[in-house]
Amino acid sequence: MKDTDTDRASSTALTVWLQRLENLHSREIDLGLERVGQVARRLQLPLQSSPERPRTITFAGTNGKGSTLAMTQAMALAAGLKVGSYTSPHFLHFNERIQIQGQPVTDAAIIAAFEKIEAARAEISLSYFEFATLAALVIFNQSDLDLWLLEVGLGGRLDAVNLVDADVAVVTTVALDHQEYLGDDLEGIGFEKAGIFRPGQAAVLGSRQLPASVRQQATALGCSIYQLGREFNQQDQQQTWCWQGSDDQGQALELPGLPWPQLPRDNAATAVQAVLLSGLPVSEEAIKQGLSQARVTGRMQRQGAWLLDVAHNPQAADYLSQQLAQEKPCRRLAIVGMMADKDQAATLSPLLAQVDAWLVTALPTPRAEQPEKLKTLLESKGGRVLDVFTQADGRQVFSRAQQLLGTGEFDQVVVLGSFFTVALFLDALQADTRSSCVTV
């Protein structure tokens, strides 16, 4: 077969695999390490920290873990290190979850990993996320890497990612989200996220305001603790900012003149502390280069008049609202779709003052809230809803938003509320970009 035929066949085969995995396990989310741990051991994956295994940094938190991982990756790549990263969920292609050197791995590599897992699991049932996590670890273990970066999917203590002992464990923020799995008490949620800490290893706390349970757990395990605002910090320097903290040898460091990142600066400061604690060679120049280059799909992502952000809980929405408030005043249209299990009122309320009108859309998942209910909620709070789309058709909603931009009534479109919402419009934006290209 030609290469294009081979690629098409692999893509089809991966699609078949993913469809099968969606229905393989009785529960979409099934927290616990016993089943997946048995399979990992059969695969002989290096779960324990050792000099032979690549250094590993694990990231947990309600918000900010993806951004912090992305900046850590960018700095490590700028330093010339060989890096594997595992994140979730994906937007358009499953391959986004598993990256080597910042690039998604091939369909063929994922299929090969799935086949190994399938052979090893035998009678053991695995969820979609557990299969994905094991696939990332299989691929990383076969690659010549210096650093593994692993993002927790849900919680921490019982998440499949927590199979791997982290050399550096990062908890970015703790807020109410996924209460049906983690509980509705911040101390309890903090304890779950602190489950990624390991005895005697480094624990990086990426917020000034965390439940006491997070630091208490790190202390109980004898971790070396580094918390934003205490053991490390960041501050403005007019057009730049300064980081202050220490390296893995406990030597105090100050890095002035750092470039303003495109992502939250608290997360940037946390990423700097994490990468310096890895013990790998990362220069000040690599830190500056990585911070200036790091981007994350769906986090304050700008394309022309469009701004895409996956804000889907109150803490994330409050941050987005603060960022919008600092921008030049404009007439702003927002497109929103949300999951039914989210705190919709508390998520949307901070954004009402920054948004002039709303388009409400359905999403392609049974977990989504009915758009009419979101419309009613927005209007009860004084929001102006122009249209409701009862089908998850990103192209249709995109066309309507583009039409409204064209009339001059609005200057900016913000897409928010869920990973699913952003995914709908990433696809539409990419299609629009392709159709606008003219070959000369």
C-alpha positions in Angstrom: 0.0 0.0 0.0 1.0 3.6 -0.5 1.8 5.6 2.6 -1.5 7.5 2.5 -3.3 4.1 2.3 -1.4 2.8 5.2 -2.2 6.0 7.2 -5.8 5.7 6.4 -5.9 2.0 7.4 -4.2 2.8 10.7 -6.6 5.7 11.4 -9.6 3.4 10.7 -8.1 0.7 12.9 -7.6 3.2 15.8 -11.2 4.4 15.5 -12.4 0.8 15.8 -10.2 0.3 18.8 -11.5 3.5 20.5 -15.1 2.6 19.8 -14.5 -0.8 21.4 -12.9 0.7 24.5 -15.8 3.0 25.1 -18.0 0.0 25.7 -15.5 -2.5 27.1 -15.9 -1.6 30.8 -19.2 -1.4 32.8 -18.5 2.2 34.0 -17.1 5.2 32.2 -15.2 6.3 35.3 -14.1 3.6 37.7 -11.6 5.0 40.2 -9.2 2.5 41.8 -5.7 1.1 41.1 -6.2 -2.6 41.7 -7.3 -3.7 38.3 -5.1 -1.4 36.2 -2.2 -2.0 38.6 -2.3 -5.7 37.9 -2.1 -5.1 34.1 0.7 -2.6 34.5 2.7 -5.2 36.5 2.1 -7.8 33.8 3.4 -5.4 31.3 6.5 -4.9 33.5 6.1 -1.1 33.4 8.6 0.8 35.6 6.2 2.2 38.2 8.7 2.9 41.0 11.1 5.7 41.0 14.7 4.6 40.2 17.9 6.0 38.7 17.2 3.9 35.6 13.7 5.3 35.0 13.2 8.7 33.4 12.4 11.4 35.8 8.7 11.7 36.3 6.5 14.7 37.2 2.8 14.2 37.9 0.3 17.0 37.8 -3.0 17.1 39.7 -5.4 19.9 40.5 -8.9 21.2 39.8 -7.7 23.9 37.3 -4.3 24.7 35.9 -2.7 21.3 35.7 -2.7 21.2 31.9 -1.2 24.7 31.6 1.4 23.9 34.2 2.4 20.7 32.4 2.5 22.5 29.0 4.9 25.1 30.3 7.1 22.5 32.0 7.2 20.6 28.7 8.1 23.7 26.8 11.0 24.5 29.1 12.3 20.9 29.1 12.2 20.8 25.3 13.9 24.1 25.0 16.7 22.6 27.2 17.1 19.8 24.7 15.6 17.1 26.8 13.6 14.2 25.4 10.1 14.4 26.8 6.9 12.3 26.8 3.7 13.9 28.0 0.3 12.4 28.7 -2.8 14.6 29.1 -6.6 14.3 28.9 -9.1 14.7 27.5 -8.4 15.3 23.8 -10.2 17.7 21.5 -10.2 16.3 18.0 -7.9 13.3 17.9 -7.0 10.7 20.6 -3.3 11.0 19.6 -3.3 14.5 21.3 -3.2 12.7 24.7 0.2 11.0 24.1 3.0 13.1 22.9 6.7 12.6 22.3 8.8 15.8 21.9 5.6 17.8 21.8 4.1 15.9 18.9 1.2 13.4 19.0 2.4 9.8 18.5 1.2 7.8 15.5 -2.0 5.7 15.2 0.3 2.7 14.7 2.1 3.3 17.9 -1.1 3.5 19.9 -2.6 0.4 18.3 0.6 -1.5 19.0 0.3 -0.4 22.7 -3.4 -1.4 22.8 -2.6 -4.8 21.5 0.1 -5.4 24.2 -2.4 -4.2 26.9 -5.1 -6.4 25.4 -2.9 -9.5 25.6 -1.7 -8.7 29.1 -5.1 -7.9 30.7 -6.8 -11.3 29.9 -9.7 -11.5 32.2 -9.3 -8.0 33.7 -11.7 -5.3 32.6 -10.3 -1.8 32.0 -12.0 1.5 31.4 -11.2 3.7 28.4 -9.1 6.0 30.6 -7.2 3.1 32.1 -6.4 1.7 28.6 -5.3 5.2 27.5 -3.0 5.6 30.5 -1.4 2.2 30.1 -0.9 2.9 26.4 1.0 6.1 27.2 3.2 4.3 29.7 3.9 1.5 27.3 4.9 4.0 24.6 7.1 6.0 27.0 8.8 2.9 28.3 9.8 2.0 24.7 11.1 5.5 23.9 14.5 6.9 24.9 13.2 9.7 27.2 14.7 11.9 29.9 11.4 13.0 31.4 7.8 11.8 31.7 5.0 14.4 32.3 1.8 12.8 33.5 -1.5 14.7 34.0 -4.0 13.2 36.4 -7.5 12.6 34.9 -9.7 12.9 38.0 -8.7 13.4 41.6 -5.3 11.9 42.3 -5.2 9.1 44.8 -7.3 6.6 42.9 -6.6 7.9 39.3 -4.8 5.4 37.0 -1.9 7.9 36.5 -1.1 7.5 40.2 0.2 4.0 39.4 3.5 5.8 38.7 5.6 7.1 41.6 6.3 10.7 40.9 9.8 12.1 41.5 8.1 15.5 41.6 4.3 15.8 42.3 2.4 19.0 41.5 -1.0 20.0 42.9 -2.0 23.3 41.2 -5.4 24.3 42.7 -8.3 22.7 44.6 -11.9 23.7 44.1 -15.3 22.1 43.9 -15.7 19.9 40.8 -16.5 16.3 40.1 -18.3 16.2 43.5 -20.0 12.9 42.7 -16.6 11.3 42.7 -14.5 13.4 45.0 -17.1 14.8 47.5 -18.2 18.3 48.2 -15.7 19.2 50.9 -12.5 21.0 49.9 -10.5 19.3 52.6 -11.6 15.9 51.3 -10.9 16.9 47.7 -7.5 18.2 48.7 -6.7 14.9 50.4 -7.6 13.0 47.2 -5.4 15.2 45.0 -2.5 15.0 47.5 -2.6 11.2 47.0 0.0 11.7 44.2 2.7 12.7 46.7 5.3 10.1 47.6 7.4 9.7 50.8 10.5 11.8 50.8 9.9 13.2 47.3 9.2 16.8 46.2 5.7 18.2 46.5 4.9 21.4 44.6 1.8 23.3 45.7 0.8 25.8 43.0 -1.6 28.0 44.9 -1.4 30.3 47.9 -4.9 29.1 49.0 -5.1 25.4 49.3 -7.1 23.3 51.8 -4.9 22.5 54.8 -5.2 18.8 54.0 -2.8 19.1 51.0 0.2 20.4 52.9 -0.7 18.2 55.9 -0.5 15.1 53.7 2.8 16.2 52.2 4.2 16.8 55.7 3.0 13.4 56.9 4.9 11.7 54.0 8.1 13.6 54.7 8.0 15.4 51.3 10.2 18.4 50.5 7.4 21.0 50.2 7.5 24.0 47.9 4.3 26.1 48.0 3.6 29.3 46.0 3.8 32.3 48.2 6.0 30.4 50.8 8.9 28.4 49.4 8.7 30.0 46.0 7.1 33.1 44.6 6.7 35.4 41.6 6.3 39.1 41.3 5.9 41.8 38.6 8.9 43.7 37.1 7.0 46.1 34.8 7.3 44.4 31.4 8.7 41.1 32.8 8.4 39.1 36.0 10.7 37.6 38.6 10.7 34.1 40.0 12.2 33.2 43.4 12.7 29.7 44.8 15.3 27.0 45.0 16.7 24.1 43.0 16.8 20.4 43.7 19.9 20.9 45.9 18.1 23.5 48.1 20.1 26.4 46.6 18.2 29.6 46.6 17.6 31.0 43.1 16.2 34.2 41.6 15.3 34.4 37.9 14.6 38.0 36.9 13.4 39.3 33.5 11.2 36.3 32.6 8.8 36.9 29.7 5.1 37.2 30.3 3.5 33.8 29.5 0.3 33.4 27.5 -0.9 31.2 30.4 -1.6 32.0 34.1 1.6 33.3 35.8 1.0 31.4 39.0 1.0 28.2 36.8 4.2 29.5 35.1 5.9 30.0 38.5 4.8 26.5 39.5 6.2 25.0 36.3 9.5 26.7 36.9 9.8 25.2 40.4 8.8 21.8 39.1 11.3 21.6 36.3 14.1 22.9 38.5 13.3 20.1 41.1 13.5 17.5 38.4 17.3 17.5 38.7 17.6 17.6 34.9 19.8 20.3 33.2 17.4 23.2 32.4 19.2 26.6 31.9 17.8 30.0 32.6 17.7 30.6 28.8 15.7 27.5 28.3 13.2 28.6 31.0 12.8 31.9 29.2 12.4 30.3 25.8 9.9 27.7 27.0 7.7 30.3 28.9 7.5 32.5 25.8 6.6 29.6 23.5 4.1 27.5 25.6 0.6 27.3 24.4 -2.3 25.1 25.4 -5.2 24.2 23.1 -8.5 25.6 24.5 -6.9 27.7 27.3 -7.1 31.4 26.5 -6.6 30.3 22.8 -6.9 33.2 20.4 -7.6 33.0 16.7 -8.6 36.3 15.1 -11.8 37.5 16.8 -12.2 34.2 18.6 -11.2 33.3 22.1 -11.5 29.6 23.2 -11.3 28.6 26.9 -12.5 25.4 28.5 -13.6 27.1 31.7 -16.2 24.7 33.1 -16.3 25.3 36.8 -16.6 28.4 39.0 -12.8 28.8 39.7 -11.9 28.6 36.0 -14.7 30.9 35.0 -13.7 33.5 37.6 -10.2 33.5 36.1 -11.5 33.9 32.6 -13.7 36.8 33.7 -10.7 38.6 35.3 -8.7 38.2 32.1 -11.6 39.6 30.0 -12.0 42.5 32.4 -8.4 43.5 31.8 -8.8 43.6 28.0 -9.7 46.7 25.9 -13.5 47.1 26.2 -15.4 45.5 23.3 -18.8 44.1 22.4 -18.5 40.4 23.3 -20.6 37.4 22.2 -20.2 34.2 24.1 -21.0 30.6 23.0 -21.7 28.2 25.8 -22.5 24.5 26.3 -22.1 22.7 29.6 -22.3 19.4 31.3 -25.4 18.7 33.4 -23.4 17.8 36.5 -21.5 21.2 36.7 -22.4 24.1 38.9 -23.8 26.1 36.0 -25.0 29.1 38.0 -21.8 29.7 39.8 -19.8 29.1 36.6 -21.7 31.5 34.4 -22.3 34.3 37.0 -18.8 35.8 36.9 -19.0 36.1 33.1 -22.3 38.0 32.8 -20.7 41.4 33.3 -18.1 40.7 30.5 -20.5 39.3 27.9 -23.1 41.3 26.0 -25.0 38.4 24.4 -25.0 34.6 24.3 -25.5 31.7 21.9 -26.4 28.4 23.7 -25.6 25.1 22.1 -26.2 21.4 22.7 -23.1 19.2 23.0 -22.4 15.7 21.5 -22.6 13.8 24.7 -25.4 12.4 26.9 -23.9 14.2 29.9 -24.6 17.6 28.4 -27.1 20.0 29.8 -30.2 20.7 27.7 -29.5 24.1 26.0 -33.0 25.4 26.9 -32.2 25.0 30.6 -29.0 27.0 30.1 -31.0 29.7 28.3 -33.4 29.9 31.2 -30.6 30.2 33.7 -28.8 32.9 31.7 -32.0 34.9 31.3 -32.9 34.6 35.0 -29.6 36.3 35.7 -30.1 39.1 33.1 -28.2 37.5 30.3 -29.3 38.2 26.7 -29.6 35.0 24.8 -29.8 35.5 21.0 -30.2 31.9 19.8 -30.4 28.3 21.1 -29.1 25.4 19.1 -30.6 22.1 20.0 -28.3 20.1 17.8 -24.5 19.8 18.4 -23.6 21.3 15.1 -20.5 23.4 15.5 -20.5 24.6 11.9 -24.0 26.0 12.2 -23.3 27.9 15.4 -19.9 29.0 14.0 -21.7 30.4 10.9 -24.2 32.3 13.1 -21.4 33.8 15.2 -19.4 34.8 12.1 -22.6 36.4 10.7 -23.0 38.5 13.9 -19.3 39.5 13.8 -19.8 40.6 10.2 -22.7 42.9 11.1 -20.3 44.8 13.4 -22.6 44.2 16.4 -19.8 42.3 18.1 -16.0 42.5 18.2 -15.1 39.2 19.9 -16.5 35.7 20.3 -15.7 33.7 23.4 -16.3 29.9 23.5 -16.5 28.3 26.9 -18.2 25.8 29.2 -16.7 22.5 28.4 -13.9 20.6 26.5 -16.8 19.4 24.2 -17.8 23.0 23.4 -14.2 24.0 22.5 -13.8 20.9 20.4 -16.9 21.8 18.3 -15.4 25.1 17.4 -11.8 24.0 16.9 -13.1 21.8 14.1 -15.1 24.7 12.6 -12.3 27.2 12.9 -9.8 24.8 11.3 -12.3 24.1 8.4 -12.7 27.9 8.0 -9.0 28.5 8.0 -8.5 25.8 5.3 -11.3 27.2 3.1 -9.8 30.7 3.4 -6.4 29.6 2.1 -5.7 30.6 -1.5 -2.9 29.0 -3.5 -1.1 31.4 -5.8 
